[in-house]
Amino acid sequence: MNNFTFYSPTMFAFGQGEASRVGALVRQFGGSKVLLVAGGGSVKKNGAYDAVAVSLKEAGLPWCELWGVQANPRSGKVYEGIELARTEGADFLLAIGGGSVIDTAKAIGMGIPYDGDFWDFFTGKAKIEHTLPVGTVLTISAAGSEGSDSCVITQEDGNLKWGCPKTDLIRPKFSVLDPTYTYSLPDYQLACGAVDMLAHLCERYFTNTPDVALTDRLCEAVMKTIVDAAPKALADHSDYASHADLMWAGMLAHNNSCGIGRDQDWASHQIEHELSAFYDCAHGAGLAVVMPAWMEYVCGHDVMRFARFAVNVFGCEMDFAHPERTAQAGIRRLRDFFRTLGMPATLEEVGGRAEDISAMVAHRCEKPNGFPFGGFVKIQEADMEAILRRCAN
């Protein structure tokens, strides 16, 4: 196991009705005026917005609102939020929604105290040193941003979907996790969320670091929980147990408790960012296409790790004489699982075109340190193109 520093200061309030604590929690973490950040009208339909509004009123907290955050969140909404918060004198950001809303709030928070362009933090021109505090009320189990040190935004000038350097400064101060807010999600969003959290675990699980038995087992346990819970949640949108398992699994998948002490990969995410930048597809849908193709391409690097994944996550029978058969069976089971969730399997199914592959690789080159990437297997330009070609078949 590698040396590590792990600091995860987010307070979690988990369970039905916990949004009633939002006002008190904002006060607890120093807020006196709130900028509420949200997407569309779903948070009004599922009751999250009303519960938050009542709680803020009871706490005597004024607030202003920023609506319209989209999936694959854009820089324009970040700039709008920075200006609004400065004008209104907001000193606390409250995100009600999923990862896109939370990431937008994080980016607004880092941009408010900075004199320059918030995008400087993404390009490496500046380092995050101060940020406004962020709280969240989660309504989509997926990205794990409610407990993570990461943030991904698409810069509309150049259509660049990039993440900022990870820092504990942007972890939310608190996150309210009420599984009932996910009951009304469309099947497609719920399924995309399950894929995203499973991918977060795979990015950590496929490692070259030896002697990481504890985090191996943690990854496997959370992955098995997702594989078990997602079909149940899709079958019954009022099943509290499965929705609760998914909500907590999404947080554990990305707050890095399953990834400490081990080198991580993140190649599938880096490749998928180009798909969602080009086609504005759902992140989870893009990962459902990319991740099995990446696995097939790199499987030979460590067949036994893929065989272990097949046995311990998907219950495949181990073929000790031919472990590569077990490894391939696990990849097939993963692809089949995504299919049972209604997820796409090919580039075409997310609106992609094979003729765009070279352009996506070239677009990746615009990113600082664009190639190579990936911690498990170093991905060069030719490798990324080969993986995307697999996605097109």
N, C-alpha and C positions, 0 to 999 in steps of 0.2 A: 504494500500500500504506500502511495506517495504521501509526503508531508502535505498538510492542508490547514487552512484557516477557514472556519465555517461560522458565519454570523448571520442569523436569520431572526431579526427582531420583530417581525409582524405578529400582532395579536389577532387571533382568530376567534370569532364568535359564530359557532356552528349550530344550526338547527332552526326549526320552524319558529317564526316570530322574532328572531334575533335582530331584525332591522329596527325594532323599537329602541334599540340601544345606540343608534347612530349618533344622535345629538350629543349624548353623554360622552361617547367616544371621541367625537370631534373636539369637544371641550377638553377632554383628558389629554389630548395630544396638541393642545395649544391653539386650536382654531377659533377665530372670532367672526369671520365672514367666509362663506363657502362659495366656491365655483363648482356647481354641479355639472358633470359631463356625462352625456348620454348619446345613444344612437337614434333609433327611430321610436315608434310609439309602443313597442312591446313591453317596456318597463311600466307603462301605465296600464296595460291590459293584465299583466301578471301580478299587480299589486305592489311591486317594489317601490315605485315612485311615490305612491300615496303613503306607504309606511314610513319612508324617509322624510317626506314633507311634514308629516305629523310629528315625528321625532325631533326634527330641526326646530319646529315651532315651539314644542314643549321645552326645548333647551334654550329658547330665546335667541336663536342664531339666524341672522339674515343670510340670504343666498341669492345668487344669480345663476343663470342656466345657459349652457352651451349644448345645442342639439345638433344632430346630423352626422355624427361620426359613422364612417362606413367601414365595412370589412376591408382588410388590407389598408389600415388607416393612413390618410394623406397628410402631407405637410401643411396644406392650406388650412385645415381645421386646427392644427397646432398653433399656427401664427394667429388665427382668429382668437383662440383661447388665451394666448399670452396677452394680446391687446385688451381683451375683455377683462381679464383678471386685474391687470394693471389699472385700467380705468375705474373699475368697481372697488378696488382695494381689497380683493380677496386674498386671504392668507392661508387657505386650506382648500385642497382639491378633492372632490368626492366623485368617484367614477361609479356609475350604476350601469352595469352591462357585462360584457365579456372582455376578452383580451384586447380587442381593438380599442374599446373605450378606455380601458385601463392604461394601455400603452400611450394613448393620446394624452391622458391626464399626466402620466409620468413625464412625457416630453414637454408639456406645458409647464410642469413644475420645475424642470431644469432650465427652461428658457426664460422664466420671469425674472430671476435675479441676475441674468447674464446680459451684458451690454450688446453682445454681438448676435449672430444668427444661431439659433439652437442647433442647426445642422452642423455647426462646427464640432459639436461633440461626437457626431457620427463619422465625420471625416478624419478625426484625430487632431484637428487644428486646435481644439481646446479640451480641457479636462474638467469633468463635472466636479465642482467643489461645494456648491450650495444648491439646494432645491427646496421648493415648497413641499410640505408634507402632503401625502396622498392617502386617502382611505378608499375602500371599495365595497360595493354591494354586488356580489357576483350573481349573474343570471344565466351564464352559459358555462358549463364544465368543459374546458378545452385547453386553453393556452397556458394556464398556470400562472399568469401574470399577477394574480392576486397575492402571490407569495414570492415572486422571483426578483432577481436583480437585473433583469433584462428588459429591453424595449425595442420594438421593431416598427419603423415608420417608412412609408414610401415618399420620397422627395419627388414632387410632381415635376420639377424642372429636371428633366433627364430620366424620369420614371425609374428611380433608383430605390429599390426596397432593401434597406440596410438596417442592421442592428447597431445600437451604440455599445461602446465597451461596457462590460458588466461592472456594476458597482452596487454595494449594499446601500448607498445613499438613496437609491430610487426604490428600494423595497417599500411597499405600503406600510403605513404605521398600524393600520388595522384592516381586516377584511371580514365582512359579514357573509357567511355562507349558509343560505337557506335553500335546501334542495327543492322545496316546493316551487321556487321561482323558475325551475327548469322544466316543470311539467308541461308548459304550453309551447315548448320549442318544437318546431317542425322536425320530422324524422331526419331530414337531410342535415340540419344543423347539429342535432344530437350525435349523429353518426360521424360527422366531420370532427366533432370534439373528441370522440373516442379515439379516432385515428391520430389526432394531434398529440394527445397525452401518451398513447402507446409509442409514437415516434420519439417523444422526449425521453422515454425510458430506453429505447433502442439506441439512441445517440450516445447514451452513457454505458449501456451494456456491452456494446461491441468495442472492446478496448484491447490494447496491447499490454496493459499494466498487469503484472502477475500478483497473485496472492491477495485478491480482493473478494474473498469468499462472502463476507458479510453483505457488501453492497450488491454482489451478484444475486444473492438470495432476496434482498430487498427489491431489486428490479424485477426479478421473476415473480415475486408475490404480488406486486402491484400490477404487472402485466396480466397475470392470470385473473386478477380481480376485474380488470377492464374487460377482458375477453368473456368473462362470465356475466358481468353486469350489463354491458351494452345491449345485448339482445333482449334481456328482461325489461330494460327501460324502454326500448322501442316497442315492445309488445304491450306494455302497460304504462302509460304516461302518468299514472297516479301511484305507481309503486315506489313508496318512499325509500325502501331499503336499497334498491338498485340505483336510484338517482343520488342517494346519499353516498353510496360507494363510489360512484363516478365523480362526484364533486370533490371528495377528499383525495381520491386517486389523482385527479388532475393537478391538485396542489402539490402532492408528494412527488409527482412526476417531474416537476420543474423548479422546486425550491432548492434543489441540488442535494437534498439529504440522501438521495440514491446515487449521487455521482461523485461525492467527495472521495479524495484519495486515489482517483483513477483518471488516466487520460481519457478524453472524450472525443467523439468523432465529429458530428454535425454536418457531414457531407450531404446527406439527404435534404436537410433544411436549406443548405446553401443552394443546391440545385433547384429545389422547389421555389425558392424566392424568385427565381427567374420566370417560372411558370406563372405565378400569381402576378408578377409585374407585367408580363406580356398579355395575359388573358384575363386578369382580375378574377381568377377562379378562387374558390374557398381554399384556404391553406390546407385543411385536412384532406380535402379531395385531391389536391396536388400531391400531398405526401402519400396517399394511397396508390398513386401512379408511380411515384419516384422510388419509394423505399424498397419494394420488392425487386425492382430493376437494379438498384444499387446492390442489394444483397446477392443477387445472382452474379453480378459482375465481380464482387470482391470475395465471394465465398471461399475460394481457394486459398486466400491468405491465412485463414485459421478455420479449417473445416470443423474441428472439434468444438469450437465456440458456437458455431451455427448448429451443430448437432445437439449441443446442450440446450440451446434455445428451443429447438424442435421438441425435445423430450420434456423439458421442465415447464415450458409455457403451453405447448399445444398437445402434449401427451403422445407424441410419436414414439414408436418402438425403436429402440437403439439397435442399429445394425453394426456390431463391432467390427465385422470383417470389411464392411464398406460404409464407413461413417459419412462419406459424401452423399450417399443415398438418403440417410437420415436428415442431413443438412438440407438437401433439396426438398425433402418432404415437408420440413418445417416452413420453408419459404412458400411452398404451395399452400400450406394450411393458412399462412398469414394472408396470402392473396385471396383465398377462398373466404376467409373471415371478413375481409373488407367487402367482398361481394355480397355476403349475407346481410351486411349493413346497408347495402344499396350504394356503395361507393364505386367510382370509376376505376378502370384498370389500364386505360390507354390514354395517350396524349390527346387523341381525337376526342375522347369523351369529356375532357375538360376544356374543349374549344381550341386545342392546339393543332399545329400543322408541322409536319416533318420538315417542310422547307424553311421553318423558322429556327431550326436547331442551331445552325451556325451563328445566326444573329444572337441567340441567347448566350452562347459561349462567348462571343465577342462582347456582349453587354456585361457579362461577369468580369471581363478584363478591366472594365472601368473602375472597379472597386479597388481601393488600396489593398495590396497584398492579395489580389484576386486569385492567383494560382501560385503554388498548389494549395489545396485546402483539404481538410479531413484529417482526423487524428488516428484512425484505424488503418486506412490506406490513403496515401497521398494522391489526390485527384488532380491530374494535369488537364490541360485543355482537351487533348485527345480522349482522355478517360470520360470527362463530362459529356462529350459528344457521343461516345459509345453508349453510355448509360441512357442518354436521352433517345438514342436510336432504338434501344430496347423498349423504351416507353412507347414508341411509335408503332411497335409490332403487336 
